Amino acid sequence: MRAVEITSFGGPEVLRLGERPVPQSGVGEVLIRVLASGINRPDVLQRLGHYAPPAGTSDLPGLEVAGVVESGDAAAMAKAGIRVGDRICALVAGGGYAEWCVAPVAQCLPAPAGFSDIEAASLPETFFTVWSNVFDRGHLQAGESLMVQGGASGIGVTAIQLARAFGATVIATAGSDEKCAACLTLGAHHAINYKSQDFVAEAKRITDGKGVDVVLDMVAGDYVAREVECVAEDGRIVIIAVQGGVKSEFNAGLVLRRRLTITGSTLRPRSIAFKGAIARALRERVWPLLEAGQVRPVIHSTFAASDAAKAHALMESNQHIGKIVLTW
Ligand SMILES: NC(=O)c1ccc[n+]([C@@H]2O[C@H](COP(=O)([O-])OP(=O)(O)OC[C@H]3O[C@@H](n4cnc5c(N)ncnc54)[C@H](OP(=O)(O)O)[C@@H]3O)[C@@H](O)[C@H]2O)c1
């Protein structure tokens, strides 16, 4: 099969189309004929040599795919209601940039009705991550407020829409006025251009001094100290990436006095059982919203798999709003 390989760690040019054997599915798995592969920032980190795949996982990049079920573990498929020929999308721990991909049955979801393969491939990584971090770890409730750092990212556009759909007030931050406008169009109630506005002051102003209930943070570094200052009592800061650095110095006195929770997680190394539980929650609570058009995929651009290097260069330029997807 054709697959996009990381030929050595480095810039986008190290991504090359190569030939690999078609993987074989095992117990509890399906083999998918991949028609589209979503791109996520962690793929860039893997290409740079900063994010190794978990032990036993393909060295090929790619955390999400959409396509057609070719074969698999009949018993597991029957239990999950998956049949050969079904159009599905799946979360995988690696190996998604390839014409064929193996996925645990538990991490497969039907392609939502009316969705193209490209749209379906754009869903798993950000929807699993946002559900797990904003709703499970962050315990966001209807009537509360969520601040989404990086609102125009693939993660951000998902977080904005889901939080809005579940009744939260959404404050997004982004690095340009164009990105802020896109966040508002997607349902954010407020958007802050962090390059021209102070998000701490803005968050306090918007919430009448109370502060935001939950922050989804993909920056960390010096953002944590500022977030501690603008969360409400009993507020939760959920860190999912450290683009601004791993070290943070913050006022721990505020954490005690305001009873704050600072938490975080990374999805990729978690167990199939853990990811399967998220898949079930998404199927029940979120897939109906996608099929009703209340929450929608945001595709910035698509590239042929042979142009994966161009797709990564675009992601690193930070010009995109939403998702970038490869097609086969
Ligand atoms: N923990 C997990 O399980 C998990 C899972 C998936 C993804 N992630 C992480 O989540 C983040 C988003 O992923 P993605 O695939 O959605 O990536 P993406 O679309 O490439 O988005 C990255 C965003 O980060 C913003 N950004 C970059 N540097 C920044 C800085 N110093 N300050 C503020 N904003 C900054 C950029 O927005 P501006 O142009 O507005 O600055 C950009 O929109 C990545 O860091 C990724 O590693 C974590």
PDBQT file of the ligand as one rigid body, heavy atoms in Angstrom, charges set to zero:
ROOT
HETATM    1  N1  LIG A 401      -3.702  16.402  24.902  1.00  0.00    +0.000 N 
HETATM    2  C1  LIG A 401      -4.267  15.817  23.876  1.00  0.00    +0.000 C 
HETATM    3  O1  LIG A 401      -4.814  14.728  23.995  1.00  0.00    +0.000 OA
HETATM    4  C2  LIG A 401      -4.262  16.511  22.534  1.00  0.00    +0.000 A 
HETATM    5  C3  LIG A 401      -4.932  15.941  21.448  1.00  0.00    +0.000 A 
HETATM    6  C4  LIG A 401      -4.935  16.623  20.235  1.00  0.00    +0.000 A 
HETATM    7  C5  LIG A 401      -4.275  17.837  20.118  1.00  0.00    +0.000 A 
HETATM    8  N2  LIG A 401      -3.607  18.341  21.197  1.00  0.00    +0.000 N 
HETATM    9  C6  LIG A 401      -2.907  19.642  21.111  1.00  0.00    +0.000 C 
HETATM   10  O2  LIG A 401      -3.877  20.625  20.929  1.00  0.00    +0.000 OA
HETATM   11  C7  LIG A 401      -3.330  21.693  20.167  1.00  0.00    +0.000 C 
HETATM   12  C8  LIG A 401      -4.240  21.975  18.996  1.00  0.00    +0.000 C 
HETATM   13  O3  LIG A 401      -4.161  20.887  18.093  1.00  0.00    +0.000 OA
HETATM   14  P1  LIG A 401      -4.725  21.052  16.618  1.00  0.00    +0.000 P 
HETATM   15  O4  LIG A 401      -4.486  19.787  15.903  1.00  0.00    +0.000 OA
HETATM   16  O5  LIG A 401      -6.087  21.611  16.710  1.00  0.00    +0.000 OA
HETATM   17  O6  LIG A 401      -3.684  22.143  16.074  1.00  0.00    +0.000 OA
HETATM   18  P2  LIG A 401      -3.789  23.390  15.110  1.00  0.00    +0.000 P 
HETATM   19  O7  LIG A 401      -5.054  23.390  14.338  1.00  0.00    +0.000 OA
HETATM   20  O8  LIG A 401      -2.505  23.452  14.366  1.00  0.00    +0.000 OA
HETATM   21  O9  LIG A 401      -3.858  24.607  16.119  1.00  0.00    +0.000 OA
HETATM   22  C9  LIG A 401      -2.794  25.106  16.870  1.00  0.00    +0.000 C 
HETATM   23  C10 LIG A 401      -3.249  26.484  17.354  1.00  0.00    +0.000 C 
HETATM   24  O10 LIG A 401      -2.380  26.913  18.386  1.00  0.00    +0.000 OA
HETATM   25  C11 LIG A 401      -2.391  28.330  18.389  1.00  0.00    +0.000 C 
HETATM   26  N3  LIG A 401      -1.119  28.766  18.949  1.00  0.00    +0.000 N 
HETATM   27  C12 LIG A 401       0.098  28.363  18.581  1.00  0.00    +0.000 A 
HETATM   28  N4  LIG A 401       1.038  28.925  19.363  1.00  0.00    +0.000 NA
HETATM   29  C13 LIG A 401       0.377  29.698  20.235  1.00  0.00    +0.000 A 
HETATM   30  C14 LIG A 401       0.778  30.532  21.308  1.00  0.00    +0.000 A 
HETATM   31  N5  LIG A 401       2.059  30.685  21.661  1.00  0.00    +0.000 N 
HETATM   32  N6  LIG A 401      -0.170  31.186  21.994  1.00  0.00    +0.000 NA
HETATM   33  C15 LIG A 401      -1.473  31.025  21.692  1.00  0.00    +0.000 A 
HETATM   34  N7  LIG A 401      -1.905  30.237  20.690  1.00  0.00    +0.000 NA
HETATM   35  C16 LIG A 401      -0.991  29.585  19.976  1.00  0.00    +0.000 A 
HETATM   36  C17 LIG A 401      -2.572  28.745  16.929  1.00  0.00    +0.000 C 
HETATM   37  O11 LIG A 401      -3.512  29.773  16.920  1.00  0.00    +0.000 OA
HETATM   38  P3  LIG A 401      -3.187  31.329  16.730  1.00  0.00    +0.000 P 
HETATM   39  O12 LIG A 401      -2.816  31.570  15.313  1.00  0.00    +0.000 OA
HETATM   40  O13 LIG A 401      -4.482  31.908  17.102  1.00  0.00    +0.000 OA
HETATM   41  O14 LIG A 401      -2.049  31.603  17.658  1.00  0.00    +0.000 OA
HETATM   42  C18 LIG A 401      -3.247  27.534  16.275  1.00  0.00    +0.000 C 
HETATM   43  O15 LIG A 401      -4.590  27.785  15.907  1.00  0.00    +0.000 OA
HETATM   44  C19 LIG A 401      -1.943  21.271  19.735  1.00  0.00    +0.000 C 
HETATM   45  O16 LIG A 401      -0.995  21.885  20.578  1.00  0.00    +0.000 OA
HETATM   46  C20 LIG A 401      -1.964  19.765  19.930  1.00  0.00    +0.000 C 
HETATM   47  O17 LIG A 401      -0.683  19.247  20.198  1.00  0.00    +0.000 OA
HETATM   48  C21 LIG A 401      -3.598  17.706  22.389  1.00  0.00    +0.000 A 
ENDROOT
TORSDOF 0
